[in-house]
Amino acid sequence: MKPLRPLIVLAGLIALWQLVVVATGAPPFMLPAPAAVARAWLSHTDLLLRHAGTTLSEIVLGMLLGSGFGIFAALVMAYFRPARQWLLPVLVISQAIPVFALAPLLVLWLGYGMASKIAMTTLIIFFPVTAAFHDGLRRTETGWLDLARTMDARRWAMLRHVRVPAALPALASGLRVAAAVAPIGAVVGEWVGSSAGLGHLMLLANGRMQVDVMFAALATLAAMAVILFALIDFGLRRALPWQPETAPSND
Amino acid sequence: MDASASPAPLSVHVRSARVVFDAETLFDDLDFPLEGGRWTCLLGASGVGKSTLLRTIVGLATDGGNSGEIVCSDGLPLAGRAAMMAQRDLLFPWLTAIDNVMLGDRLRGRRGAGRERAMALLAEVGLAGYADALPAALSGGMRQRVALARTLMEDRPVVLMDEPFSGLDAVTRMRLQDMAAAMLAGRTVLLVTHDPLEALRLGHRVFILAGRPARLIEDLRPAGSAPRDVADPDVLRMQGLLLHRLAEAQA
């Protein structure tokens, strides 16, 4: 039952979609039926996969860069006190600027290619990863720190062997959020200005009234995002087998 | 090979210690002796400052308002020569039992150097078969035995223990007391506890700390060698005496 659950949910959503189409009698150029979208997907498979490849590359590269910068920034803030005092306000202020508003600027500066989308994704991921990891690094169990002190641990050893491992579950939470928002960054970047990618394809299809293709692109994007999240979640669970997991629903 | 063989005994004297915590003077002008190679047990009500005294000795209570000196019999500072064992096992959940035992080496950048000795110590605490188990897979008593092995792995002449057995059931506690008495023989031990029977089983000298600012109000030297029998009439008589003194002090 458990491995089938996502499929059942998917089938339920498609059935609901079909139900809405039938119940509202929406014309195909407003809301195409699932079967029509499936047909569009099959007749445009190459096109969709090619653009999906572009978007996926943007997402993955943005994830890597954003997570990398985020982890680095959190470590720097944890290790150097002045860095925390000066960097933290900058980070918070930077979050007050809506990243979407930066998209046109990024396209202006970095061009219509993948670079501006990768930058967009990197920006959108950077903050949740930094904030989650930095929080984890600051909440180390004091008993562990005391014990390490009696063992003559120096600051670097303390960070590397106590604080960082203890903060990995917090970092994992940040990375899960990152995996969920990364596709948003890439697609918003593509909408603002691009020559490839699923976001680009959706705009193009919209302009030509190919609503079924637009939905096919959307479905591809959704599938990619879900698979990406599932893979990262699975990897994080495997990487942190010691992290206790308890469900509030079992209490 | 006797992995827990002890170094030359070192006695430690706390002289005119003054510790202020939250604007309250926990102790003032307190003298506290730890005889070399002997067990000193410190009893007292919760919050009287037992743990703070222990932390002062090991150098962890370093916030302002504190003064006094820690004098060792060889005239050298105590820093780096005391190991600590706390009420909670403080095992790192991401390290296996053997890696937890070798934590000190890891923190000092000599990873894996004393693996043989660590294995021997794990065998001495009866956990030879659990070297590669994560702490989550061990029971409370087993975890505290790993903590004992980790403490001995440090091979320090002075061992400071803060209620290390208080979270265990009565039988497990008694077994661990016996094990600790045997393995820590010859070291200078301070055992902070709230259990008079435990103090009388293990201590060469038993103090009660009471009042504010706290003073030593009782100084017993139980006869015979530790671990003493829980049914020994002398032990039971002194347990009664200590309980009365503790109750008076809290009245």
Contacts between the chains, C-beta under 8 A, distances in Angstrom:
chain1	res1	chain2	res2	distance
A	141	B	90	7.7
A	143	B	86	6.0
A	143	B	88	6.0
A	143	B	90	4.7
A	144	B	90	5.9
A	144	B	92	6.9
A	146	B	55	7.7
A	146	B	60	5.4
A	146	B	84	7.2
A	146	B	86	7.7
A	147	B	84	6.5
A	147	B	86	7.2
A	147	B	90	5.1
A	147	B	103	7.8
A	148	B	103	7.9
A	148	B	107	5.6
A	149	B	59	7.9
A	149	B	60	6.3
A	150	B	58	5.6
A	150	B	59	8.0
A	150	B	60	7.3
A	150	B	82	6.7
A	150	B	83	6.5
A	150	B	84	4.5
A	151	B	103	6.7
A	151	B	104	4.2
A	151	B	107	4.9
A	151	B	108	7.0
A	151	B	154	6.7
A	152	B	80	5.6
A	152	B	104	7.8
A	152	B	107	7.3
A	152	B	108	6.1
A	153	B	107	3.8
A	153	B	108	7.1
A	157	B	106	7.9
A	157	B	107	4.8
A	157	B	108	7.1
A	157	B	109	6.4
A	158	B	107	7.5
A	161	B	103	7.9
A	161	B	106	5.7
A	161	B	107	5.6
A	162	B	92	7.6
A	162	B	107	7.7
A	165	B	92	7.0
A	165	B	94	5.0
A	166	B	92	7.9
A	168	B	94	7.6
A	240	B	94	7.7
A	241	B	134	7.5
A	242	B	93	4.5
A	242	B	94	4.6
A	242	B	134	5.4
A	242	B	135	7.9
A	242	B	136	6.3
A	243	B	93	7.7
A	244	B	93	7.6
A	244	B	136	6.6
